[in-house]
Amino acid sequence: MFRESGLSGSQRHRISLFFTRVLKEKYWNRQKGMYFTIPHLCCVLISLIAGVGHGLEITSQGLTNIEKASGESVKLDCQFSLAPEDSGPLDIEWSLLASDNQKEDKVVILYSGDRAYEDYPAVKGRAHFNSPDPKNGDASINLTGLKSSDTGTYQCKVKKAPGIRSRKMILTVMVRPSKPRCYAEGPTQEGKDVVLRCTSSEGTNPLQYTWEKTSDNKILPASAVLDPVGGTMNVRNASTSASGTYRCTAKNRVGMEECILQLGITPPPNTAGIIAGTIITVLLALIIIAIILFCCCRARNRKKYEKEISYEIREDVPPPKSRVSTARSFTSVGSQRSSLGSMSPSNLHEYALKPQYDKIPSVEEYERPPSHTPLPPPVASKMAGRNLSRMGGIPVMIPAQNRDGSIV
């Protein structure tokens, strides 16, 4: 009964002591013939409650479990009342209680000596008193720019001698889901199992994922299997009717985000056509390689044939004169020139009948294949040596030469 009355623990304790004393005194007075009446008891009880109501008390009745999203602000309520007998200095301390007993509590903000101290590292620059003058009974604070690290149990402790009161609140800072990523896993072909995935990289659990179709008849395929925790939708034996626009929503208790996916189910590929095309491509490649090899071999044979022909033509060309007979040839040429000057027209006719080794062959003679017919023997000169000397000529012996130009 006392717990539901809103009384503090000390008040309930003093009232219980009072009733215990009253019962004892009633038993003692019954033996003496003295009894308490109901009006007497009510008067005593009222005076007792009024008497214990004095002193420092925290009057806030707000929520003790608060959930907020990161980036938001929150007000932690801590209202108090003072009594005339509370004459000591007023101290207000907000702290973040450590989850481990071996660690120290972190001071968030402090009010002492009519001055506020807000530069504590726990929430530096983000904690402020709600009232400019907390001594008027408002020790509430505002936390701005909440972070996930701000999650914990906060304690408001008010001290004014001789009274000390405190209040605890649990703050849970939840992270909103980040924008999820939607994609299709596996081949999106007709008759295959298509898996649609939706994942959010950030967000406080539990995260819930929902899929819905936003195009055509807005009805999910009958074979779709949803996983709200993993964020997947498995469309078994997909058909072209499953094509369309889908939306995935990721949400938790503090927010939600969504993404859009465009799904297109394509007919299965023509396997026979692909195989035929592959075979044709391979055959064309082989044909091209064969043509290239044939052209290379033909060009090589042509060069070899031309080289052999050039060797055969060079064999029929008169050999060059050797260096040993160079001086003699110049002497003989000079004597021939001197003798030609003293020759008569009849002698010139005999000179023309001699073979001309210095004559350059014509194009027809160069291209004509070599003949193995033996050359006719040289015509002997009809002019005797004495006739040449009589005519003023000088007889000269020309040494014989073989085909390579050396003197025999």
Secondary structure by P-SEA (a helix, b strand, c coil): ccccccccaaaaaaaaaaaaaaaaaaaaaaaacccccaaaaaaaaaaaaaaaccccccccccccbbbbcccccccbbbbbccccccccbbbbbbbbccccccbbbbbcbbbccccccccccccccccccccccccccccbbbbcccccccbbbbbbbbbccccccbbbbbbbbbbcccbbbbbbcccccccbbbbbbbbbccccccbbbbbbbcccccccccccccccccbbbbbcccccccbbbbbbbbbccccccbbbbbbbbbcccaaaaaaaaaaaaaaaaaaaaaaaaaaaaaaaaaaaaaaaaaaaaaaaccccccccaaaaaaaaaaaaaaaaaaccaaaaaaaaacccccccccccccccccccccccccccccccaaaaaaabbbbbbbbbbccccccc
